Amino acid sequence: MLARPLCALLLVLPLGAAAQGDLGIAQYDTQGQLLKPGNLDEWIQTGASLGSDYGEGPFDAQKPGAIGVVQMEPAAYRYFVENGSYADGTMFLLSFFRAEAQSSPQLPGYVQGDMYAQEIHVIDKARFDDGGHAFFMFQTPDVAASPPVAAGNDCVACHTEHGAFDGTFTQFYPRLRDRLAD
């Protein structure tokens, strides 16, 4: 288990219809747990990082930590492109992969190894009190549902304080950053 929550790297934002309704992309069970979507391989990559896995201490190029890949649910991405905002139900997925240096054939550097955890950040102003943001941690790839991290958590506080756009780290996501600059 990780020493800190994984939320700082993962963003999942809610989707909404043209009138900022909910497109129904994020699905929950009767206890309010987010059900992990089955089509994660189809989501749009928005950014990636190396070594931003909540590790303690300075970055070590010899042991860089995780490769974090951030993806956005496709309908949420389309809404963002068309409207320049997030709709309720938008989801971002942050997947953590082990960084591996020994692979062949490969030039020097790191590649994605096994995925070991995921986070989903949902933005839904109608559903969540924490400014419309909630984080769901999937500590192993086989977990099918997750409760939200308790309200008032460090994930929301950090995203609210440091996120460049509506509680998201668009400053690190070239596809979204470029759209906002247009």
Contacts in CASP RR format, 6 or more apart in sequence:
PFRMAT RR
TARGET T0000
AUTHOR 0000-0000-0000
METHOD contacts of the structure
MODEL  1
MLARPLCALLLVLPLGAAAQGDLGIAQYDTQGQLLKPGNLDEWIQTGASL
GSDYGEGPFDAQKPGAIGVVQMEPAAYRYFVENGSYADGTMFLLSFFRAE
AQSSPQLPGYVQGDMYAQEIHVIDKARFDDGGHAFFMFQTPDVAASPPVA
AGNDCVACHTEHGAFDGTFTQFYPRLRDRLAD
1 139 0 8 1.000
2 53 0 8 1.000
2 54 0 8 1.000
2 117 0 8 1.000
2 139 0 8 1.000
3 54 0 8 1.000
3 55 0 8 1.000
3 56 0 8 1.000
4 54 0 8 1.000
4 55 0 8 1.000
5 54 0 8 1.000
5 119 0 8 1.000
5 135 0 8 1.000
5 137 0 8 1.000
5 149 0 8 1.000
5 153 0 8 1.000
5 154 0 8 1.000
5 155 0 8 1.000
6 53 0 8 1.000
6 54 0 8 1.000
6 94 0 8 1.000
6 96 0 8 1.000
6 117 0 8 1.000
6 118 0 8 1.000
6 119 0 8 1.000
6 137 0 8 1.000
7 94 0 8 1.000
7 119 0 8 1.000
7 121 0 8 1.000
7 135 0 8 1.000
7 137 0 8 1.000
7 149 0 8 1.000
7 153 0 8 1.000
7 154 0 8 1.000
7 155 0 8 1.000
7 158 0 8 1.000
7 159 0 8 1.000
8 52 0 8 1.000
8 54 0 8 1.000
8 155 0 8 1.000
8 158 0 8 1.000
8 159 0 8 1.000
9 49 0 8 1.000
9 52 0 8 1.000
9 53 0 8 1.000
9 54 0 8 1.000
9 68 0 8 1.000
9 70 0 8 1.000
9 94 0 8 1.000
9 96 0 8 1.000
9 119 0 8 1.000
10 70 0 8 1.000
10 92 0 8 1.000
10 93 0 8 1.000
10 94 0 8 1.000
10 95 0 8 1.000
10 118 0 8 1.000
10 119 0 8 1.000
10 120 0 8 1.000
10 121 0 8 1.000
10 135 0 8 1.000
11 70 0 8 1.000
11 92 0 8 1.000
11 94 0 8 1.000
11 121 0 8 1.000
11 159 0 8 1.000
11 167 0 8 1.000
11 168 0 8 1.000
11 169 0 8 1.000
12 26 0 8 1.000
12 73 0 8 1.000
12 90 0 8 1.000
12 91 0 8 1.000
12 92 0 8 1.000
12 93 0 8 1.000
12 94 0 8 1.000
12 119 0 8 1.000
12 120 0 8 1.000
12 121 0 8 1.000
12 122 0 8 1.000
12 123 0 8 1.000
12 135 0 8 1.000
12 136 0 8 1.000
13 72 0 8 1.000
13 76 0 8 1.000
13 80 0 8 1.000
13 86 0 8 1.000
13 89 0 8 1.000
13 90 0 8 1.000
13 91 0 8 1.000
13 92 0 8 1.000
13 121 0 8 1.000
13 122 0 8 1.000
13 123 0 8 1.000
13 166 0 8 1.000
13 168 0 8 1.000
14 22 0 8 1.000
14 25 0 8 1.000
14 26 0 8 1.000
14 76 0 8 1.000
14 86 0 8 1.000
14 87 0 8 1.000
14 88 0 8 1.000
14 89 0 8 1.000
14 90 0 8 1.000
14 91 0 8 1.000
14 122 0 8 1.000
14 123 0 8 1.000
14 124 0 8 1.000
14 125 0 8 1.000
14 127 0 8 1.000
14 132 0 8 1.000
15 22 0 8 1.000
15 23 0 8 1.000
15 24 0 8 1.000
15 25 0 8 1.000
15 26 0 8 1.000
15 73 0 8 1.000
15 75 0 8 1.000
15 76 0 8 1.000
15 79 0 8 1.000
15 86 0 8 1.000
15 87 0 8 1.000
15 88 0 8 1.000
15 89 0 8 1.000
15 90 0 8 1.000
15 91 0 8 1.000
16 22 0 8 1.000
16 23 0 8 1.000
16 24 0 8 1.000
16 76 0 8 1.000
16 79 0 8 1.000
16 87 0 8 1.000
16 88 0 8 1.000
16 89 0 8 1.000
16 90 0 8 1.000
17 23 0 8 1.000
17 87 0 8 1.000
18 83 0 8 1.000
20 87 0 8 1.000
20 88 0 8 1.000
20 125 0 8 1.000
21 87 0 8 1.000
21 88 0 8 1.000
21 126 0 8 1.000
22 87 0 8 1.000
22 88 0 8 1.000
22 89 0 8 1.000
22 124 0 8 1.000
22 126 0 8 1.000
22 127 0 8 1.000
23 75 0 8 1.000
23 76 0 8 1.000
23 79 0 8 1.000
23 87 0 8 1.000
23 88 0 8 1.000
23 89 0 8 1.000
24 89 0 8 1.000
25 37 0 8 1.000
25 73 0 8 1.000
25 75 0 8 1.000
25 76 0 8 1.000
25 89 0 8 1.000
25 90 0 8 1.000
25 91 0 8 1.000
26 34 0 8 1.000
26 89 0 8 1.000
26 91 0 8 1.000
26 122 0 8 1.000
26 124 0 8 1.000
27 34 0 8 1.000
27 35 0 8 1.000
27 37 0 8 1.000
28 34 0 8 1.000
28 35 0 8 1.000
29 35 0 8 1.000
29 145 0 8 1.000
31 147 0 8 1.000
32 147 0 8 1.000
32 148 0 8 1.000
33 136 0 8 1.000
33 145 0 8 1.000
33 146 0 8 1.000
33 147 0 8 1.000
34 120 0 8 1.000
34 122 0 8 1.000
34 134 0 8 1.000
34 136 0 8 1.000
34 145 0 8 1.000
34 146 0 8 1.000
34 147 0 8 1.000
34 148 0 8 1.000
35 144 0 8 1.000
35 145 0 8 1.000
36 118 0 8 1.000
36 120 0 8 1.000
36 138 0 8 1.000
36 143 0 8 1.000
36 144 0 8 1.000
36 145 0 8 1.000
36 146 0 8 1.000
37 73 0 8 1.000
37 91 0 8 1.000
40 71 0 8 1.000
40 93 0 8 1.000
40 95 0 8 1.000
40 118 0 8 1.000
42 74 0 8 1.000
43 71 0 8 1.000
43 72 0 8 1.000
43 73 0 8 1.000
43 74 0 8 1.000
43 93 0 8 1.000
44 71 0 8 1.000
44 72 0 8 1.000
44 73 0 8 1.000
44 74 0 8 1.000
44 77 0 8 1.000
44 175 0 8 1.000
45 69 0 8 1.000
45 70 0 8 1.000
45 71 0 8 1.000
45 175 0 8 1.000
46 70 0 8 1.000
46 71 0 8 1.000
46 72 0 8 1.000
46 77 0 8 1.000
46 92 0 8 1.000
46 173 0 8 1.000
46 174 0 8 1.000
46 175 0 8 1.000
46 176 0 8 1.000
47 69 0 8 1.000
47 70 0 8 1.000
47 172 0 8 1.000
47 173 0 8 1.000
47 174 0 8 1.000
47 175 0 8 1.000
48 67 0 8 1.000
48 68 0 8 1.000
48 69 0 8 1.000
48 70 0 8 1.000
49 67 0 8 1.000
49 68 0 8 1.000
49 70 0 8 1.000
49 172 0 8 1.000
50 64 0 8 1.000
50 65 0 8 1.000
50 66 0 8 1.000
50 67 0 8 1.000
50 68 0 8 1.000
50 99 0 8 1.000
50 110 0 8 1.000
51 59 0 8 1.000
51 64 0 8 1.000
51 65 0 8 1.000
51 66 0 8 1.000
51 67 0 8 1.000
51 68 0 8 1.000
51 99 0 8 1.000
52 66 0 8 1.000
52 68 0 8 1.000
53 65 0 8 1.000
53 66 0 8 1.000
53 68 0 8 1.000
53 96 0 8 1.000
55 65 0 8 1.000
64 99 0 8 1.000
64 110 0 8 1.000
65 98 0 8 1.000
65 99 0 8 1.000
66 96 0 8 1.000
66 97 0 8 1.000
66 98 0 8 1.000
66 99 0 8 1.000
66 116 0 8 1.000
67 96 0 8 1.000
67 97 0 8 1.000
67 98 0 8 1.000
67 99 0 8 1.000
67 110 0 8 1.000
67 112 0 8 1.000
67 113 0 8 1.000
68 94 0 8 1.000
68 95 0 8 1.000
68 96 0 8 1.000
68 97 0 8 1.000
69 94 0 8 1.000
69 95 0 8 1.000
69 97 0 8 1.000
69 112 0 8 1.000
70 92 0 8 1.000
70 93 0 8 1.000
70 94 0 8 1.000
70 169 0 8 1.000
70 172 0 8 1.000
70 173 0 8 1.000
71 92 0 8 1.000
71 93 0 8 1.000
71 95 0 8 1.000
72 80 0 8 1.000
72 90 0 8 1.000
72 91 0 8 1.000
72 92 0 8 1.000
72 93 0 8 1.000
72 176 0 8 1.000
73 90 0 8 1.000
73 91 0 8 1.000
73 92 0 8 1.000
73 93 0 8 1.000
76 86 0 8 1.000
76 87 0 8 1.000
76 89 0 8 1.000
76 90 0 8 1.000
76 91 0 8 1.000
77 175 0 8 1.000
79 85 0 8 1.000
79 86 0 8 1.000
79 87 0 8 1.000
79 90 0 8 1.000
80 86 0 8 1.000
80 87 0 8 1.000
80 90 0 8 1.000
80 176 0 8 1.000
80 179 0 8 1.000
81 179 0 8 1.000
84 179 0 8 1.000
84 180 0 8 1.000
85 166 0 8 1.000
86 123 0 8 1.000
86 166 0 8 1.000
86 168 0 8 1.000
88 123 0 8 1.000
88 124 0 8 1.000
88 125 0 8 1.000
88 126 0 8 1.000
88 127 0 8 1.000
89 122 0 8 1.000
89 123 0 8 1.000
89 124 0 8 1.000
89 127 0 8 1.000
90 122 0 8 1.000
90 123 0 8 1.000
90 124 0 8 1.000
91 120 0 8 1.000
91 121 0 8 1.000
91 122 0 8 1.000
92 120 0 8 1.000
92 121 0 8 1.000
92 168 0 8 1.000
93 118 0 8 1.000
93 119 0 8 1.000
93 120 0 8 1.000
94 118 0 8 1.000
94 119 0 8 1.000
94 120 0 8 1.000
94 121 0 8 1.000
95 115 0 8 1.000
95 117 0 8 1.000
95 118 0 8 1.000
96 115 0 8 1.000
96 116 0 8 1.000
96 117 0 8 1.000
96 118 0 8 1.000
97 112 0 8 1.000
97 113 0 8 1.000
97 114 0 8 1.000
97 115 0 8 1.000
97 116 0 8 1.000
98 112 0 8 1.000
98 113 0 8 1.000
98 114 0 8 1.000
98 116 0 8 1.000
99 110 0 8 1.000
99 111 0 8 1.000
99 112 0 8 1.000
99 113 0 8 1.000
100 110 0 8 1.000
100 111 0 8 1.000
100 112 0 8 1.000
100 113 0 8 1.000
101 108 0 8 1.000
101 109 0 8 1.000
101 110 0 8 1.000
101 111 0 8 1.000
103 111 0 8 1.000
115 141 0 8 1.000
116 140 0 8 1.000
116 141 0 8 1.000
117 137 0 8 1.000
117 138 0 8 1.000
117 139 0 8 1.000
117 140 0 8 1.000
117 141 0 8 1.000
118 137 0 8 1.000
118 138 0 8 1.000
118 141 0 8 1.000
119 135 0 8 1.000
119 136 0 8 1.000
119 137 0 8 1.000
119 138 0 8 1.000
120 135 0 8 1.000
120 136 0 8 1.000
120 138 0 8 1.000
120 146 0 8 1.000
121 133 0 8 1.000
121 134 0 8 1.000
121 135 0 8 1.000
121 136 0 8 1.000
121 155 0 8 1.000
121 159 0 8 1.000
121 168 0 8 1.000
122 128 0 8 1.000
122 133 0 8 1.000
122 134 0 8 1.000
122 135 0 8 1.000
122 136 0 8 1.000
123 132 0 8 1.000
123 133 0 8 1.000
123 166 0 8 1.000
123 167 0 8 1.000
123 168 0 8 1.000
124 132 0 8 1.000
124 134 0 8 1.000
125 131 0 8 1.000
125 132 0 8 1.000
127 134 0 8 1.000
128 134 0 8 1.000
128 148 0 8 1.000
128 151 0 8 1.000
129 151 0 8 1.000
130 151 0 8 1.000
130 152 0 8 1.000
130 153 0 8 1.000
130 156 0 8 1.000
131 156 0 8 1.000
131 160 0 8 1.000
133 155 0 8 1.000
133 156 0 8 1.000
133 159 0 8 1.000
133 160 0 8 1.000
133 167 0 8 1.000
134 148 0 8 1.000
134 149 0 8 1.000
134 156 0 8 1.000
135 148 0 8 1.000
135 149 0 8 1.000
135 153 0 8 1.000
135 155 0 8 1.000
135 156 0 8 1.000
136 146 0 8 1.000
136 147 0 8 1.000
136 148 0 8 1.000
136 149 0 8 1.000
137 146 0 8 1.000
137 149 0 8 1.000
138 146 0 8 1.000
149 155 0 8 1.000
149 156 0 8 1.000
159 167 0 8 1.000
159 168 0 8 1.000
159 169 0 8 1.000
160 167 0 8 1.000
162 169 0 8 1.000
163 169 0 8 1.000
163 170 0 8 1.000
163 171 0 8 1.000
164 170 0 8 1.000
164 171 0 8 1.000
164 177 0 8 1.000
165 176 0 8 1.000
165 180 0 8 1.000
168 176 0 8 1.000
170 176 0 8 1.000
170 177 0 8 1.000
170 180 0 8 1.000
171 177 0 8 1.000
END
